[in-house]
Amino acid sequence: MAKLRSTTSWLVILFVQVLILSTRNAHAKIPAIIVFGDSSVDAGNNNYIPTVARSNFQPYGRDFAGGRATGRFSNGRIASDFISEALGLKPTIPAYLDPAYNISDFAVGVTFASAGTGYDNATSDVLAVIPLWKEVEYYKDYRNKMRSYLGETQANQVITEALHMISIGTNDFLENYYAFPGRSSQYTISQYQDFLAGIAENFVKEIYGLGARKISLGGLPPMGCMPLERNRNMMIGRNCVERYNVVAVEFNGRLSSVVGKLSSELPGIKLVFSNPYDILMHIINRPSQYGFEVAGMACCATGMFEMGYACNRDSLFTCTNADKYVFWDSFHPTQRTNQIISDYVVKNVLNKFM
């Protein structure tokens, strides 16, 4: 009997140890999230550069922890924050230029993103923000700091296993191609999409060369349905600008092709296409199914044109409950919308990494 008890106890201990190791390994699949992109994933890098593309003031961040306006273009958390939490990491991803954080914070999550930037360097020039090539330079600096912090072997392992997220492209069209004559005089819209897709492909190759292996390439949202763009159709009922949505779908097709091409060309890469278009369009077309009441107007100010400094605490029109709105300002989703989209992407795309 004593021998049976001893054997049973040993088996219980062994089971617990295996369970602990399994749990650790599950979390170790994604030890960190490293983010590149624009305002969709900028957690405040623009606070530390001379640009007007900022949101580090109220009412931005009013539903963030402590009611802090961090520089996120939302009333609260953004998509990358929710994805980090869903993958078992921290509930927020800090901005690389924020002096309140250091490499111990960045070791599990960091964003180099800059609101207003794009694939095209000319896009970042519009609002004097961080170009994509500079985000890569910050990434190189981050890699060196990680090696000093963790040692070369462990740092390289974290970078290899980390999820690298890319969310960028909308500004190339709405703040550059359609807003100024420069690129539109050089390229047809189809040619410009090819130009940007080529940059996207080279960017993925570059970070792959720096050690990235798990990469999510993000697509464009239905950018013609943003309140700012819908107001261009004010005379015909504020419908979505269909030609912008068509461009988004076409460009997403090109990005999807890039993913297929590089997946077969680059050994060891795990590259996925994270497309927010369909889920956001579904929310916009059927807001009540998701608990929203307003999809065509934003919460901030009049909800028609305002974002950035035009969205300020003194506006008498800003809504009291952002959870009822799909959009926070005329360009960016509310925290609740970000969460729904992030949940969808995690369950349907990023689950391949979990």
C-alpha positions in Angstrom: 0.0 0.0 0.0 2.8 2.4 0.9 4.5 1.7 -2.4 1.2 2.4 -4.2 0.9 5.7 -2.4 4.5 6.6 -3.3 3.9 5.8 -7.0 0.7 7.8 -7.0 2.3 10.8 -5.4 5.2 10.6 -7.9 2.7 10.5 -10.8 0.9 13.5 -9.4 4.1 15.5 -9.1 5.2 14.5 -12.6 1.8 15.6 -14.0 2.0 19.0 -12.3 5.5 19.5 -13.6 4.4 18.6 -17.2 1.5 21.0 -16.8 3.7 23.8 -15.6 6.1 23.3 -18.5 3.3 23.1 -21.0 1.9 26.4 -19.7 5.3 28.0 -19.9 5.9 26.8 -23.4 2.4 28.0 -24.5 3.3 31.5 -23.3 6.8 31.3 -24.7 5.4 30.9 -28.2 4.9 34.7 -28.3 7.3 36.2 -25.8 6.9 39.7 -27.2 5.0 41.9 -29.7 7.0 44.3 -31.9 4.9 46.8 -33.8 5.4 49.0 -36.9 2.9 51.3 -38.4 0.8 54.4 -38.2 -1.9 55.9 -35.9 -3.7 52.6 -35.7 -0.9 51.3 -33.5 1.0 54.4 -32.3 0.9 54.5 -28.5 2.5 57.9 -28.3 5.8 58.1 -30.3 4.6 61.3 -31.9 4.5 63.0 -28.5 8.3 63.2 -28.8 8.8 64.6 -32.3 7.9 68.0 -33.7 4.6 67.3 -35.4 1.0 68.4 -35.2 -0.1 64.7 -35.6 -0.7 64.2 -31.8 -3.4 63.1 -29.4 -1.8 63.5 -26.0 -4.6 65.6 -24.7 -8.2 65.2 -23.6 -10.7 63.9 -24.5 -8.3 61.3 -26.1 -7.6 58.6 -23.6 -10.5 59.5 -21.3 -11.4 55.7 -21.1 -7.8 54.6 -20.8 -6.5 53.5 -17.4 -6.4 56.6 -15.2 -8.0 58.6 -17.9 -4.6 59.4 -19.4 -4.2 60.8 -22.9 -1.1 58.8 -23.9 -0.9 59.7 -27.6 -3.2 56.8 -28.7 -5.7 58.0 -31.3 -8.7 56.6 -29.4 -10.7 57.1 -26.2 -8.8 54.2 -24.8 -6.7 51.2 -25.9 -5.8 50.4 -29.5 -5.8 47.2 -31.4 -2.2 46.2 -30.6 -2.9 46.6 -26.9 -5.8 44.1 -27.1 -3.8 41.7 -29.1 -0.9 41.8 -26.6 -3.4 41.0 -23.8 -5.0 38.2 -25.8 -1.6 36.6 -26.3 -1.0 36.5 -22.6 1.3 39.5 -22.5 0.8 42.9 -21.0 -2.5 44.8 -21.5 -0.7 47.7 -23.3 2.3 48.1 -25.6 4.4 51.2 -24.9 5.8 53.6 -27.4 9.6 53.3 -28.0 10.3 57.0 -27.6 8.4 57.3 -24.3 11.0 58.0 -21.6 8.7 56.5 -18.9 9.7 53.1 -20.2 12.9 51.2 -20.6 14.2 48.0 -22.2 12.7 45.8 -19.4 9.3 47.1 -20.5 10.1 46.9 -24.2 11.3 43.3 -23.9 7.7 42.0 -23.9 6.2 44.6 -26.2 7.1 47.8 -28.1 5.7 50.0 -30.8 7.8 52.1 -33.2 4.6 53.3 -35.0 4.0 57.0 -35.9 0.6 58.5 -36.5 0.4 60.0 -40.0 3.1 57.9 -41.6 2.9 55.4 -44.5 4.8 53.0 -46.7 5.7 56.0 -49.0 8.3 58.4 -47.5 6.4 61.2 -49.1 3.5 60.4 -46.8 5.5 60.9 -43.7 6.6 64.2 -45.0 3.1 65.6 -45.1 2.9 65.9 -41.3 6.6 65.6 -40.5 6.3 62.3 -38.8 8.5 59.2 -38.5 9.0 57.5 -41.9 8.9 53.7 -42.1 12.7 53.5 -42.7 13.3 55.3 -39.4 11.0 52.8 -37.6 13.5 50.1 -38.8 16.4 52.1 -37.4 14.6 52.2 -34.0 14.1 48.5 -34.4 17.9 48.0 -34.9 18.6 50.1 -31.8 16.1 48.0 -29.9 17.8 44.8 -30.9 21.1 46.1 -29.6 19.5 47.1 -26.3 17.9 43.7 -26.0 21.2 41.9 -26.5 22.7 44.1 -23.7 19.7 43.4 -21.5 19.2 39.6 -22.1 22.5 38.5 -23.7 22.8 37.8 -27.4 21.5 34.2 -27.4 18.3 34.9 -25.4 17.7 38.3 -27.2 17.9 36.6 -30.6 15.5 33.9 -29.4 13.0 36.5 -28.2 13.2 38.4 -31.5 12.8 35.2 -33.5 9.7 34.1 -31.5 8.2 37.5 -31.2 5.1 38.5 -33.2 6.1 41.4 -35.5 2.9 43.4 -36.4 2.7 45.8 -39.4 -0.3 48.1 -39.6 0.1 50.9 -42.2 -1.1 52.2 -45.5 -4.3 54.2 -45.1 -2.4 57.5 -45.0 -0.6 56.8 -48.3 -4.0 57.1 -50.0 -6.1 59.6 -48.0 -3.3 61.9 -46.8 -1.0 61.7 -49.8 -2.3 60.3 -53.1 -5.8 61.8 -53.0 -4.8 64.9 -51.1 -1.9 66.3 -53.1 -1.0 66.3 -56.8 2.6 64.8 -56.4 2.1 61.1 -56.4 -1.2 61.2 -58.4 0.7 63.0 -61.2 3.3 60.3 -61.2 1.2 57.2 -60.9 -2.2 55.9 -61.7 -4.0 54.5 -58.7 -3.2 51.0 -59.8 0.5 51.9 -60.3 0.6 53.5 -56.9 -0.8 50.4 -55.3 2.0 48.3 -57.0 4.5 50.8 -55.8 3.3 50.5 -52.2 3.1 46.7 -52.3 6.7 46.7 -53.5 7.7 48.7 -50.4 5.7 46.4 -48.2 7.5 43.4 -49.7 10.9 44.9 -49.2 10.0 45.9 -45.6 9.1 42.4 -44.7 12.3 41.1 -46.3 14.3 43.7 -44.3 12.9 42.8 -40.9 13.2 39.1 -41.8 16.9 39.8 -42.4 17.1 41.3 -38.9 15.7 38.2 -37.3 11.9 38.5 -37.5 10.2 35.2 -38.3 6.6 35.6 -37.1 5.1 38.4 -39.0 1.5 39.8 -39.4 1.1 42.1 -42.4 -2.0 44.2 -41.8 -4.5 45.3 -44.5 -6.5 48.4 -45.1 -9.9 49.1 -43.5 -12.9 50.3 -45.5 -11.4 53.8 -45.6 -14.2 55.2 -47.6 -16.5 54.7 -44.6 -14.6 56.8 -42.1 -16.7 59.7 -41.0 -14.3 62.2 -42.5 -14.6 60.6 -46.0 -18.4 60.1 -45.7 -18.8 63.8 -45.2 -17.5 64.3 -48.7 -20.8 62.7 -49.8 -22.9 65.0 -47.6 -25.1 66.0 -50.6 -26.1 62.4 -51.3 -26.8 61.1 -47.8 -23.2 60.8 -46.4 -22.7 57.3 -47.9 -19.3 55.7 -47.9 -17.0 56.8 -50.6 -17.1 53.7 -52.7 -14.0 54.3 -54.8 -11.8 54.5 -51.7 -13.2 51.2 -50.5 -12.5 49.6 -53.9 -8.9 50.8 -53.6 -8.7 49.3 -50.1 -9.9 45.9 -51.4 -7.6 46.0 -54.4 -4.6 46.9 -52.3 -5.4 44.2 -49.7 -5.4 41.8 -52.6 -1.9 42.9 -53.5 -0.7 42.5 -49.9 -2.2 39.1 -49.7 -0.2 38.2 -52.8 2.9 39.5 -51.1 2.2 37.2 -48.2 1.9 34.2 -50.4 5.0 35.0 -52.4 7.3 35.6 -49.4 5.9 32.6 -47.5 7.3 30.4 -50.3 10.5 32.3 -50.8 11.8 33.0 -47.2 12.9 29.9 -45.3 11.4 29.6 -41.8 9.1 32.6 -42.1 5.6 32.4 -40.7 3.8 35.3 -42.4 0.1 36.0 -42.2 -2.2 38.6 -43.7 -4.4 40.3 -41.0 -7.3 41.9 -42.9 -9.5 44.2 -40.8 -11.7 45.2 -43.8 -14.5 42.7 -43.6 -15.0 42.7 -39.9 -15.1 46.5 -39.7 -17.4 46.8 -42.7 -19.7 44.3 -41.0 -19.7 46.4 -37.9 -20.4 49.6 -39.9 -23.3 47.9 -41.9 -24.8 46.2 -38.9 -23.8 48.3 -35.8 -26.7 47.1 -33.6 -25.5 43.5 -33.8 -22.4 44.6 -31.9 -24.1 46.9 -29.5 -23.4 50.2 -31.3 -25.9 52.9 -32.0 -23.9 55.2 -34.4 -21.6 54.1 -37.2 -21.6 57.1 -39.6 -20.6 59.8 -37.2 -17.8 59.9 -34.6 -18.0 60.5 -30.9 -15.6 63.4 -30.7 -16.9 67.0 -31.3 -19.4 67.1 -34.1 -18.3 63.7 -35.3 -17.9 64.8 -38.9 -14.4 66.3 -39.5 -12.5 66.4 -36.2 -9.4 64.6 -35.2 -6.2 65.6 -33.5 -6.2 69.1 -32.1 -9.7 69.7 -33.6 -10.9 67.0 -31.2 -10.5 68.8 -27.9 -11.9 68.8 -24.4 -13.8 72.1 -24.9 -16.2 70.7 -27.6 -19.8 70.7 -26.3 -20.8 68.1 -28.9 -18.6 65.2 -27.8 -20.6 62.1 -26.9 -20.8 60.9 -23.3 -20.6 57.2 -24.0 -18.1 56.2 -26.7 -19.1 52.6 -26.4 -22.2 53.4 -28.5 -20.0 54.7 -31.4 -18.0 52.8 -34.0 -15.6 55.7 -34.5 -14.0 57.9 -31.8 -12.8 60.7 -34.1 -13.4 61.2 -37.8 -10.6 58.8 -38.7 -10.1 56.3 -35.8 -12.2 53.6 -34.1 -13.3 53.7 -30.5 -11.7 51.4 -27.9 -14.6 49.1 -28.1 -14.4 48.8 -31.9 -10.6 48.1 -31.6 -11.4 45.3 -29.2 -13.9 43.6 -31.5 -11.6 43.8 -34.5 -8.6 42.6 -32.4 -10.6 39.6 -31.1 -11.6 38.7 -34.6 -8.0 38.9 -35.9 -6.6 36.9 -33.0 -9.2 34.1 -33.4 -9.1 33.9 -37.2 -5.5 34.8 -38.1 -3.1 35.1 -35.2 -4.2 31.8 -33.7 -1.7 30.2 -36.0 1.0 31.6 -33.7 -0.6 30.4 -30.4 
